[in-house]
Amino acid sequence: MKRRDLVRHLEAYGCQLLREGASHSIYSNPLTGRKEGVPRHTEIKKHLGRSICRNLNVPELPGS
């Protein structure tokens, strides 16, 4: 999946960008307080995208 699709999906469910790290962007879900790193690769493997969504308590991206 494309990174930009995952980021749009996370932001649509209320997740916010906390900060930019060296190789990851750190997103948090303000409703749960959970944080997760999103790698800065243009392509993110499907299982990693699902894991990021689960860790942030966001529904999985359709088609993943």
Distance bins in CASP14 RR format, pairs under 12 A and 6 or more apart:
PFRMAT RR
TARGET T0000
AUTHOR 0000-0000-0000
RMODE 2
METHOD distances of the structure
MODEL  1
1 7 0 0 0 0 0 1 0 0 0 0 0
1 8 0 0 0 0 0 1 0 0 0 0 0
1 9 0 0 0 0 1 0 0 0 0 0 0
1 38 0 0 0 0 0 1 0 0 0 0 0
1 39 0 0 0 0 0 1 0 0 0 0 0
1 41 0 0 0 0 0 1 0 0 0 0 0
1 42 0 0 0 0 0 1 0 0 0 0 0
1 43 1 0 0 1 0 0 0 0 0 0 0
1 44 1 0 1 0 0 0 0 0 0 0 0
1 45 1 0 0 1 0 0 0 0 0 0 0
1 46 1 0 0 1 0 0 0 0 0 0 0
1 47 0 0 0 0 0 1 0 0 0 0 0
1 48 0 0 0 0 1 0 0 0 0 0 0
1 49 1 0 0 1 0 0 0 0 0 0 0
1 50 0 0 0 0 1 0 0 0 0 0 0
1 52 0 0 0 0 0 1 0 0 0 0 0
1 53 0 0 0 0 0 1 0 0 0 0 0
1 60 0 0 0 0 0 1 0 0 0 0 0
1 61 1 0 0 1 0 0 0 0 0 0 0
1 62 0 0 0 0 0 1 0 0 0 0 0
1 63 0 0 0 0 1 0 0 0 0 0 0
1 64 1 0 1 0 0 0 0 0 0 0 0
2 8 0 0 0 0 1 0 0 0 0 0 0
2 9 0 0 0 0 0 1 0 0 0 0 0
2 38 0 0 0 0 0 1 0 0 0 0 0
2 41 0 0 0 0 1 0 0 0 0 0 0
2 42 1 0 0 1 0 0 0 0 0 0 0
2 43 1 0 0 1 0 0 0 0 0 0 0
2 44 1 0 0 1 0 0 0 0 0 0 0
2 45 0 0 0 0 0 1 0 0 0 0 0
2 46 0 0 0 0 0 1 0 0 0 0 0
2 49 0 0 0 0 0 1 0 0 0 0 0
2 61 0 0 0 0 0 1 0 0 0 0 0
2 64 0 0 0 0 0 1 0 0 0 0 0
3 9 0 0 0 0 0 1 0 0 0 0 0
3 10 0 0 0 0 0 1 0 0 0 0 0
3 24 0 0 0 0 0 1 0 0 0 0 0
3 25 0 0 0 0 1 0 0 0 0 0 0
3 27 0 0 0 0 0 1 0 0 0 0 0
3 37 0 0 0 0 0 1 0 0 0 0 0
3 38 1 0 0 1 0 0 0 0 0 0 0
3 39 1 0 0 1 0 0 0 0 0 0 0
3 40 1 0 0 1 0 0 0 0 0 0 0
3 41 1 0 0 1 0 0 0 0 0 0 0
3 42 1 0 1 0 0 0 0 0 0 0 0
3 43 1 0 0 1 0 0 0 0 0 0 0
3 44 1 0 1 0 0 0 0 0 0 0 0
3 45 0 0 0 0 0 1 0 0 0 0 0
3 48 0 0 0 0 0 1 0 0 0 0 0
3 49 0 0 0 0 1 0 0 0 0 0 0
3 52 0 0 0 0 0 1 0 0 0 0 0
3 61 0 0 0 0 0 1 0 0 0 0 0
4 10 0 0 0 0 0 1 0 0 0 0 0
4 11 0 0 0 0 0 1 0 0 0 0 0
4 25 0 0 0 0 0 1 0 0 0 0 0
4 38 0 0 0 0 0 1 0 0 0 0 0
4 40 0 0 0 0 0 1 0 0 0 0 0
4 41 0 0 0 0 0 1 0 0 0 0 0
4 42 0 0 0 0 1 0 0 0 0 0 0
4 43 0 0 0 0 0 1 0 0 0 0 0
4 44 0 0 0 0 1 0 0 0 0 0 0
4 61 0 0 0 0 0 1 0 0 0 0 0
5 11 0 0 0 0 0 1 0 0 0 0 0
5 12 0 0 0 0 0 1 0 0 0 0 0
5 38 0 0 0 0 0 1 0 0 0 0 0
5 42 0 0 0 0 0 1 0 0 0 0 0
5 43 0 0 0 0 0 1 0 0 0 0 0
5 44 0 0 0 0 1 0 0 0 0 0 0
5 46 0 0 0 0 0 1 0 0 0 0 0
5 49 0 0 0 0 1 0 0 0 0 0 0
5 53 0 0 0 0 0 1 0 0 0 0 0
5 61 1 0 0 1 0 0 0 0 0 0 0
5 62 0 0 0 0 1 0 0 0 0 0 0
5 63 0 0 0 0 1 0 0 0 0 0 0
5 64 0 0 0 0 1 0 0 0 0 0 0
6 12 0 0 0 0 0 1 0 0 0 0 0
6 13 0 0 0 0 0 1 0 0 0 0 0
6 15 0 0 0 0 0 1 0 0 0 0 0
6 25 0 0 0 0 0 1 0 0 0 0 0
6 27 0 0 0 0 1 0 0 0 0 0 0
6 36 0 0 0 0 0 1 0 0 0 0 0
6 37 0 0 0 0 0 1 0 0 0 0 0
6 38 1 0 0 1 0 0 0 0 0 0 0
6 39 0 0 0 0 1 0 0 0 0 0 0
6 40 0 0 0 0 0 1 0 0 0 0 0
6 41 0 0 0 0 0 1 0 0 0 0 0
6 42 0 0 0 0 0 1 0 0 0 0 0
6 43 0 0 0 0 0 1 0 0 0 0 0
6 44 1 0 1 0 0 0 0 0 0 0 0
6 45 0 0 0 0 0 1 0 0 0 0 0
6 46 0 0 0 0 0 1 0 0 0 0 0
6 48 0 0 0 0 1 0 0 0 0 0 0
6 49 1 0 1 0 0 0 0 0 0 0 0
6 50 0 0 0 0 1 0 0 0 0 0 0
6 51 0 0 0 0 0 1 0 0 0 0 0
6 52 1 0 0 1 0 0 0 0 0 0 0
6 53 0 0 0 0 1 0 0 0 0 0 0
6 56 0 0 0 0 0 1 0 0 0 0 0
6 58 0 0 0 0 1 0 0 0 0 0 0
6 60 0 0 0 0 0 1 0 0 0 0 0
6 61 1 0 0 1 0 0 0 0 0 0 0
6 62 0 0 0 0 0 1 0 0 0 0 0
6 63 0 0 0 0 0 1 0 0 0 0 0
6 64 0 0 0 0 1 0 0 0 0 0 0
7 13 0 0 0 0 0 1 0 0 0 0 0
7 14 0 0 0 0 0 1 0 0 0 0 0
7 15 0 0 0 0 1 0 0 0 0 0 0
7 16 0 0 0 0 0 1 0 0 0 0 0
7 17 0 0 0 0 1 0 0 0 0 0 0
7 24 0 0 0 0 0 1 0 0 0 0 0
7 25 1 0 0 1 0 0 0 0 0 0 0
7 26 0 0 0 0 0 1 0 0 0 0 0
7 27 1 0 0 1 0 0 0 0 0 0 0
7 36 0 0 0 0 0 1 0 0 0 0 0
7 37 0 0 0 0 0 1 0 0 0 0 0
7 38 1 0 0 1 0 0 0 0 0 0 0
7 39 0 0 0 0 0 1 0 0 0 0 0
7 40 0 0 0 0 0 1 0 0 0 0 0
7 42 0 0 0 0 0 1 0 0 0 0 0
7 44 0 0 0 0 1 0 0 0 0 0 0
7 49 0 0 0 0 0 1 0 0 0 0 0
7 52 0 0 0 0 0 1 0 0 0 0 0
7 53 0 0 0 0 0 1 0 0 0 0 0
7 56 0 0 0 0 0 1 0 0 0 0 0
7 58 0 0 0 0 0 1 0 0 0 0 0
7 61 0 0 0 0 0 1 0 0 0 0 0
8 14 0 0 0 0 0 1 0 0 0 0 0
8 15 0 0 0 0 0 1 0 0 0 0 0
8 27 0 0 0 0 0 1 0 0 0 0 0
8 38 0 0 0 0 0 1 0 0 0 0 0
8 58 0 0 0 0 0 1 0 0 0 0 0
8 61 0 0 0 0 1 0 0 0 0 0 0
9 15 0 0 0 0 1 0 0 0 0 0 0
9 27 0 0 0 0 0 1 0 0 0 0 0
9 38 0 0 0 0 0 1 0 0 0 0 0
9 44 0 0 0 0 0 1 0 0 0 0 0
9 49 0 0 0 0 1 0 0 0 0 0 0
9 50 0 0 0 0 0 1 0 0 0 0 0
9 52 0 0 0 0 1 0 0 0 0 0 0
9 53 1 0 0 1 0 0 0 0 0 0 0
9 56 0 0 0 0 0 1 0 0 0 0 0
9 58 1 0 0 1 0 0 0 0 0 0 0
9 59 0 0 0 0 1 0 0 0 0 0 0
9 60 0 0 0 0 1 0 0 0 0 0 0
9 61 1 0 1 0 0 0 0 0 0 0 0
9 62 0 0 0 0 1 0 0 0 0 0 0
9 63 0 0 0 0 0 1 0 0 0 0 0
9 64 0 0 0 0 1 0 0 0 0 0 0
10 16 0 0 0 0 1 0 0 0 0 0 0
10 17 0 0 0 0 1 0 0 0 0 0 0
10 18 0 0 0 0 0 1 0 0 0 0 0
10 25 0 0 0 0 1 0 0 0 0 0 0
10 26 0 0 0 0 0 1 0 0 0 0 0
10 27 1 0 1 0 0 0 0 0 0 0 0
10 28 0 0 0 0 1 0 0 0 0 0 0
10 29 0 0 0 0 1 0 0 0 0 0 0
10 30 0 0 0 0 0 1 0 0 0 0 0
10 34 0 0 0 0 0 1 0 0 0 0 0
10 35 0 0 0 0 0 1 0 0 0 0 0
10 36 0 0 0 0 1 0 0 0 0 0 0
10 37 0 0 0 0 0 1 0 0 0 0 0
10 38 1 0 0 1 0 0 0 0 0 0 0
10 44 0 0 0 0 0 1 0 0 0 0 0
10 49 0 0 0 0 1 0 0 0 0 0 0
10 52 1 0 0 1 0 0 0 0 0 0 0
10 53 1 0 0 1 0 0 0 0 0 0 0
10 54 0 0 0 0 0 1 0 0 0 0 0
10 55 0 0 0 0 0 1 0 0 0 0 0
10 56 1 0 0 1 0 0 0 0 0 0 0
10 57 0 0 0 0 0 1 0 0 0 0 0
10 58 1 0 0 1 0 0 0 0 0 0 0
10 59 0 0 0 0 0 1 0 0 0 0 0
10 60 0 0 0 0 0 1 0 0 0 0 0
10 61 0 0 0 0 1 0 0 0 0 0 0
11 17 0 0 0 0 1 0 0 0 0 0 0
11 25 0 0 0 0 0 1 0 0 0 0 0
11 27 0 0 0 0 1 0 0 0 0 0 0
11 28 0 0 0 0 0 1 0 0 0 0 0
11 29 0 0 0 0 0 1 0 0 0 0 0
11 30 0 0 0 0 0 1 0 0 0 0 0
11 38 0 0 0 0 0 1 0 0 0 0 0
11 56 0 0 0 0 0 1 0 0 0 0 0
11 58 0 0 0 0 1 0 0 0 0 0 0
12 53 0 0 0 0 0 1 0 0 0 0 0
12 58 0 0 0 0 1 0 0 0 0 0 0
12 59 0 0 0 0 1 0 0 0 0 0 0
12 61 0 0 0 0 0 1 0 0 0 0 0
12 62 0 0 0 0 0 1 0 0 0 0 0
13 27 0 0 0 0 0 1 0 0 0 0 0
13 28 0 0 0 0 0 1 0 0 0 0 0
13 29 1 0 0 1 0 0 0 0 0 0 0
13 30 0 0 0 0 0 1 0 0 0 0 0
13 31 0 0 0 0 1 0 0 0 0 0 0
13 32 0 0 0 0 0 1 0 0 0 0 0
13 52 0 0 0 0 0 1 0 0 0 0 0
13 53 0 0 0 0 1 0 0 0 0 0 0
13 56 1 0 0 1 0 0 0 0 0 0 0
13 57 0 0 0 0 1 0 0 0 0 0 0
13 58 1 0 1 0 0 0 0 0 0 0 0
13 59 1 0 0 1 0 0 0 0 0 0 0
13 60 0 0 0 0 0 1 0 0 0 0 0
13 61 0 0 0 0 0 1 0 0 0 0 0
14 27 0 0 0 0 1 0 0 0 0 0 0
14 28 0 0 0 0 1 0 0 0 0 0 0
14 29 1 0 0 1 0 0 0 0 0 0 0
14 30 1 0 0 1 0 0 0 0 0 0 0
14 31 1 0 0 1 0 0 0 0 0 0 0
14 32 0 0 0 0 0 1 0 0 0 0 0
14 33 0 0 0 0 0 1 0 0 0 0 0
14 56 0 0 0 0 1 0 0 0 0 0 0
14 57 0 0 0 0 0 1 0 0 0 0 0
14 58 0 0 0 0 1 0 0 0 0 0 0
14 59 0 0 0 0 0 1 0 0 0 0 0
15 25 0 0 0 0 0 1 0 0 0 0 0
15 26 0 0 0 0 0 1 0 0 0 0 0
15 27 1 0 1 0 0 0 0 0 0 0 0
15 28 1 0 0 1 0 0 0 0 0 0 0
15 29 1 0 1 0 0 0 0 0 0 0 0
15 30 1 0 0 1 0 0 0 0 0 0 0
15 31 0 0 0 0 1 0 0 0 0 0 0
15 32 0 0 0 0 1 0 0 0 0 0 0
15 33 0 0 0 0 0 1 0 0 0 0 0
15 34 0 0 0 0 1 0 0 0 0 0 0
15 35 0 0 0 0 1 0 0 0 0 0 0
15 36 0 0 0 0 1 0 0 0 0 0 0
15 37 0 0 0 0 0 1 0 0 0 0 0
15 38 0 0 0 0 1 0 0 0 0 0 0
15 52 0 0 0 0 1 0 0 0 0 0 0
15 53 0 0 0 0 1 0 0 0 0 0 0
15 55 0 0 0 0 0 1 0 0 0 0 0
15 56 1 0 1 0 0 0 0 0 0 0 0
15 57 0 0 0 0 1 0 0 0 0 0 0
15 58 1 0 0 1 0 0 0 0 0 0 0
15 59 0 0 0 0 0 1 0 0 0 0 0
16 25 0 0 0 0 0 1 0 0 0 0 0
16 26 0 0 0 0 1 0 0 0 0 0 0
16 27 1 0 0 1 0 0 0 0 0 0 0
16 28 1 0 1 0 0 0 0 0 0 0 0
16 29 0 0 0 0 1 0 0 0 0 0 0
16 30 1 0 0 1 0 0 0 0 0 0 0
16 31 0 0 0 0 0 1 0 0 0 0 0
16 33 0 0 0 0 0 1 0 0 0 0 0
16 34 0 0 0 0 0 1 0 0 0 0 0
16 35 0 0 0 0 0 1 0 0 0 0 0
16 36 0 0 0 0 0 1 0 0 0 0 0
16 56 0 0 0 0 0 1 0 0 0 0 0
17 24 0 0 0 0 0 1 0 0 0 0 0
17 25 1 0 0 1 0 0 0 0 0 0 0
17 26 1 0 0 1 0 0 0 0 0 0 0
17 27 1 0 1 0 0 0 0 0 0 0 0
17 28 0 0 0 0 1 0 0 0 0 0 0
17 29 0 0 0 0 0 1 0 0 0 0 0
17 30 0 0 0 0 0 1 0 0 0 0 0
17 35 0 0 0 0 0 1 0 0 0 0 0
17 36 0 0 0 0 0 1 0 0 0 0 0
17 37 0 0 0 0 0 1 0 0 0 0 0
17 38 0 0 0 0 1 0 0 0 0 0 0
18 24 0 0 0 0 0 1 0 0 0 0 0
18 25 0 0 0 0 1 0 0 0 0 0 0
18 26 1 0 1 0 0 0 0 0 0 0 0
18 27 1 0 0 1 0 0 0 0 0 0 0
18 28 1 0 1 0 0 0 0 0 0 0 0
18 29 0 0 0 0 0 1 0 0 0 0 0
18 30 0 0 0 0 1 0 0 0 0 0 0
18 33 0 0 0 0 0 1 0 0 0 0 0
18 34 0 0 0 0 0 1 0 0 0 0 0
18 35 1 0 0 1 0 0 0 0 0 0 0
18 36 0 0 0 0 1 0 0 0 0 0 0
18 37 0 0 0 0 1 0 0 0 0 0 0
18 38 0 0 0 0 0 1 0 0 0 0 0
18 56 0 0 0 0 0 1 0 0 0 0 0
19 25 1 0 0 1 0 0 0 0 0 0 0
19 26 1 0 1 0 0 0 0 0 0 0 0
19 27 0 0 0 0 1 0 0 0 0 0 0
19 28 0 0 0 0 1 0 0 0 0 0 0
19 35 0 0 0 0 1 0 0 0 0 0 0
19 37 0 0 0 0 0 1 0 0 0 0 0
19 38 0 0 0 0 0 1 0 0 0 0 0
20 26 1 0 0 1 0 0 0 0 0 0 0
20 27 0 0 0 0 0 1 0 0 0 0 0
20 37 0 0 0 0 0 1 0 0 0 0 0
20 38 0 0 0 0 0 1 0 0 0 0 0
20 39 0 0 0 0 0 1 0 0 0 0 0
20 40 0 0 0 0 1 0 0 0 0 0 0
21 27 0 0 0 0 0 1 0 0 0 0 0
21 37 0 0 0 0 1 0 0 0 0 0 0
21 38 0 0 0 0 0 1 0 0 0 0 0
21 39 0 0 0 0 0 1 0 0 0 0 0
21 40 0 0 0 0 1 0 0 0 0 0 0
22 37 0 0 0 0 0 1 0 0 0 0 0
22 39 0 0 0 0 0 1 0 0 0 0 0
22 40 0 0 0 0 1 0 0 0 0 0 0
23 37 0 0 0 0 1 0 0 0 0 0 0
23 38 0 0 0 0 0 1 0 0 0 0 0
23 39 1 0 0 1 0 0 0 0 0 0 0
23 40 1 0 1 0 0 0 0 0 0 0 0
23 41 0 0 0 0 1 0 0 0 0 0 0
24 35 0 0 0 0 0 1 0 0 0 0 0
24 36 0 0 0 0 1 0 0 0 0 0 0
24 37 1 0 1 0 0 0 0 0 0 0 0
24 38 1 0 0 1 0 0 0 0 0 0 0
24 39 1 0 1 0 0 0 0 0 0 0 0
24 40 1 0 0 1 0 0 0 0 0 0 0
24 41 0 0 0 0 1 0 0 0 0 0 0
24 44 0 0 0 0 0 1 0 0 0 0 0
24 48 0 0 0 0 0 1 0 0 0 0 0
24 52 0 0 0 0 0 1 0 0 0 0 0
25 35 0 0 0 0 0 1 0 0 0 0 0
25 36 0 0 0 0 1 0 0 0 0 0 0
25 37 1 0 0 1 0 0 0 0 0 0 0
25 38 1 0 1 0 0 0 0 0 0 0 0
25 39 0 0 0 0 1 0 0 0 0 0 0
25 40 1 0 0 1 0 0 0 0 0 0 0
25 41 0 0 0 0 0 1 0 0 0 0 0
25 44 0 0 0 0 0 1 0 0 0 0 0
25 52 0 0 0 0 0 1 0 0 0 0 0
26 34 0 0 0 0 0 1 0 0 0 0 0
26 35 1 0 1 0 0 0 0 0 0 0 0
26 36 1 0 0 1 0 0 0 0 0 0 0
26 37 1 0 1 0 0 0 0 0 0 0 0
26 38 1 0 0 1 0 0 0 0 0 0 0
26 39 0 0 0 0 0 1 0 0 0 0 0
26 40 0 0 0 0 0 1 0 0 0 0 0
26 52 0 0 0 0 0 1 0 0 0 0 0
26 55 0 0 0 0 0 1 0 0 0 0 0
26 56 0 0 0 0 0 1 0 0 0 0 0
27 33 0 0 0 0 0 1 0 0 0 0 0
27 34 0 0 0 0 1 0 0 0 0 0 0
27 35 1 0 0 1 0 0 0 0 0 0 0
27 36 1 0 1 0 0 0 0 0 0 0 0
27 37 1 0 0 1 0 0 0 0 0 0 0
27 38 1 0 1 0 0 0 0 0 0 0 0
27 39 0 0 0 0 0 1 0 0 0 0 0
27 49 0 0 0 0 0 1 0 0 0 0 0
27 52 0 0 0 0 1 0 0 0 0 0 0
27 53 0 0 0 0 0 1 0 0 0 0 0
27 55 0 0 0 0 1 0 0 0 0 0 0
27 56 1 0 0 1 0 0 0 0 0 0 0
27 57 0 0 0 0 0 1 0 0 0 0 0
27 58 0 0 0 0 1 0 0 0 0 0 0
28 34 1 0 0 1 0 0 0 0 0 0 0
28 35 1 0 1 0 0 0 0 0 0 0 0
28 36 1 0 0 1 0 0 0 0 0 0 0
28 37 0 0 0 0 1 0 0 0 0 0 0
28 38 0 0 0 0 0 1 0 0 0 0 0
28 52 0 0 0 0 0 1 0 0 0 0 0
28 55 0 0 0 0 0 1 0 0 0 0 0
28 56 1 0 0 1 0 0 0 0 0 0 0
28 57 0 0 0 0 0 1 0 0 0 0 0
28 58 0 0 0 0 0 1 0 0 0 0 0
29 35 0 0 0 0 1 0 0 0 0 0 0
29 36 0 0 0 0 1 0 0 0 0 0 0
29 37 0 0 0 0 0 1 0 0 0 0 0
29 52 0 0 0 0 0 1 0 0 0 0 0
29 53 0 0 0 0 0 1 0 0 0 0 0
29 54 0 0 0 0 0 1 0 0 0 0 0
29 55 0 0 0 0 1 0 0 0 0 0 0
29 56 1 0 1 0 0 0 0 0 0 0 0
29 57 1 0 1 0 0 0 0 0 0 0 0
29 58 1 0 0 1 0 0 0 0 0 0 0
30 56 0 0 0 0 0 1 0 0 0 0 0
30 57 0 0 0 0 0 1 0 0 0 0 0
31 56 0 0 0 0 1 0 0 0 0 0 0
31 57 1 0 0 1 0 0 0 0 0 0 0
31 58 0 0 0 0 1 0 0 0 0 0 0
32 54 0 0 0 0 0 1 0 0 0 0 0
32 55 0 0 0 0 1 0 0 0 0 0 0
32 56 1 0 0 1 0 0 0 0 0 0 0
32 57 1 0 1 0 0 0 0 0 0 0 0
32 58 0 0 0 0 1 0 0 0 0 0 0
33 55 0 0 0 0 0 1 0 0 0 0 0
33 56 0 0 0 0 1 0 0 0 0 0 0
33 57 0 0 0 0 1 0 0 0 0 0 0
34 52 0 0 0 0 0 1 0 0 0 0 0
34 53 0 0 0 0 0 1 0 0 0 0 0
34 54 0 0 0 0 0 1 0 0 0 0 0
34 55 1 0 0 1 0 0 0 0 0 0 0
34 56 1 0 1 0 0 0 0 0 0 0 0
34 57 1 0 0 1 0 0 0 0 0 0 0
34 58 0 0 0 0 1 0 0 0 0 0 0
35 52 0 0 0 0 0 1 0 0 0 0 0
35 55 0 0 0 0 1 0 0 0 0 0 0
35 56 0 0 0 0 1 0 0 0 0 0 0
35 57 0 0 0 0 0 1 0 0 0 0 0
36 48 0 0 0 0 0 1 0 0 0 0 0
36 49 0 0 0 0 1 0 0 0 0 0 0
36 50 0 0 0 0 0 1 0 0 0 0 0
36 51 0 0 0 0 1 0 0 0 0 0 0
36 52 1 0 1 0 0 0 0 0 0 0 0
36 53 0 0 0 0 1 0 0 0 0 0 0
36 54 0 0 0 0 1 0 0 0 0 0 0
36 55 1 0 1 0 0 0 0 0 0 0 0
36 56 1 0 1 0 0 0 0 0 0 0 0
36 57 0 0 0 0 0 1 0 0 0 0 0
36 58 0 0 0 0 1 0 0 0 0 0 0
37 44 0 0 0 0 0 1 0 0 0 0 0
37 48 0 0 0 0 0 1 0 0 0 0 0
37 49 0 0 0 0 0 1 0 0 0 0 0
37 51 0 0 0 0 0 1 0 0 0 0 0
37 52 1 0 0 1 0 0 0 0 0 0 0
37 55 0 0 0 0 1 0 0 0 0 0 0
37 56 0 0 0 0 1 0 0 0 0 0 0
38 44 1 0 0 1 0 0 0 0 0 0 0
38 48 0 0 0 0 1 0 0 0 0 0 0
38 49 0 0 0 0 1 0 0 0 0 0 0
38 51 0 0 0 0 0 1 0 0 0 0 0
38 52 1 0 0 1 0 0 0 0 0 0 0
38 53 0 0 0 0 0 1 0 0 0 0 0
38 55 0 0 0 0 0 1 0 0 0 0 0
38 56 0 0 0 0 1 0 0 0 0 0 0
38 58 0 0 0 0 0 1 0 0 0 0 0
39 45 0 0 0 0 1 0 0 0 0 0 0
39 48 1 0 0 1 0 0 0 0 0 0 0
39 49 0 0 0 0 1 0 0 0 0 0 0
39 51 0 0 0 0 0 1 0 0 0 0 0
39 52 0 0 0 0 1 0 0 0 0 0 0
41 48 0 0 0 0 1 0 0 0 0 0 0
41 49 0 0 0 0 0 1 0 0 0 0 0
43 49 0 0 0 0 0 1 0 0 0 0 0
44 50 0 0 0 0 0 1 0 0 0 0 0
44 51 0 0 0 0 0 1 0 0 0 0 0
44 52 0 0 0 0 1 0 0 0 0 0 0
44 53 0 0 0 0 0 1 0 0 0 0 0
44 61 0 0 0 0 1 0 0 0 0 0 0
44 64 0 0 0 0 1 0 0 0 0 0 0
45 51 0 0 0 0 1 0 0 0 0 0 0
45 52 0 0 0 0 0 1 0 0 0 0 0
45 64 0 0 0 0 1 0 0 0 0 0 0
46 52 0 0 0 0 0 1 0 0 0 0 0
46 53 0 0 0 0 0 1 0 0 0 0 0
46 60 0 0 0 0 1 0 0 0 0 0 0
46 61 0 0 0 0 1 0 0 0 0 0 0
46 62 0 0 0 0 0 1 0 0 0 0 0
46 63 0 0 0 0 1 0 0 0 0 0 0
46 64 1 0 1 0 0 0 0 0 0 0 0
47 53 0 0 0 0 0 1 0 0 0 0 0
47 54 0 0 0 0 0 1 0 0 0 0 0
47 60 0 0 0 0 0 1 0 0 0 0 0
47 61 0 0 0 0 0 1 0 0 0 0 0
47 64 0 0 0 0 1 0 0 0 0 0 0
48 54 0 0 0 0 0 1 0 0 0 0 0
48 55 0 0 0 0 0 1 0 0 0 0 0
48 60 0 0 0 0 0 1 0 0 0 0 0
48 61 0 0 0 0 0 1 0 0 0 0 0
48 64 0 0 0 0 1 0 0 0 0 0 0
49 55 0 0 0 0 1 0 0 0 0 0 0
49 56 0 0 0 0 0 1 0 0 0 0 0
49 58 0 0 0 0 0 1 0 0 0 0 0
49 59 0 0 0 0 0 1 0 0 0 0 0
49 60 1 0 0 1 0 0 0 0 0 0 0
49 61 1 0 0 1 0 0 0 0 0 0 0
49 63 0 0 0 0 0 1 0 0 0 0 0
49 64 1 0 0 1 0 0 0 0 0 0 0
50 56 0 0 0 0 0 1 0 0 0 0 0
50 58 0 0 0 0 0 1 0 0 0 0 0
50 59 0 0 0 0 0 1 0 0 0 0 0
50 60 1 0 1 0 0 0 0 0 0 0 0
50 61 1 0 0 1 0 0 0 0 0 0 0
50 62 0 0 0 0 0 1 0 0 0 0 0
50 63 0 0 0 0 0 1 0 0 0 0 0
50 64 1 0 1 0 0 0 0 0 0 0 0
51 58 0 0 0 0 0 1 0 0 0 0 0
51 60 0 0 0 0 1 0 0 0 0 0 0
51 61 0 0 0 0 0 1 0 0 0 0 0
51 64 0 0 0 0 0 1 0 0 0 0 0
52 58 0 0 0 0 1 0 0 0 0 0 0
52 60 0 0 0 0 1 0 0 0 0 0 0
52 61 0 0 0 0 1 0 0 0 0 0 0
52 64 0 0 0 0 0 1 0 0 0 0 0
53 59 1 0 0 1 0 0 0 0 0 0 0
53 60 1 0 1 0 0 0 0 0 0 0 0
53 61 1 0 0 1 0 0 0 0 0 0 0
53 62 0 0 0 0 0 1 0 0 0 0 0
53 63 0 0 0 0 0 1 0 0 0 0 0
53 64 0 0 0 0 1 0 0 0 0 0 0
54 60 1 0 0 1 0 0 0 0 0 0 0
54 61 0 0 0 0 0 1 0 0 0 0 0
54 64 0 0 0 0 0 1 0 0 0 0 0
58 64 0 0 0 0 0 1 0 0 0 0 0
END
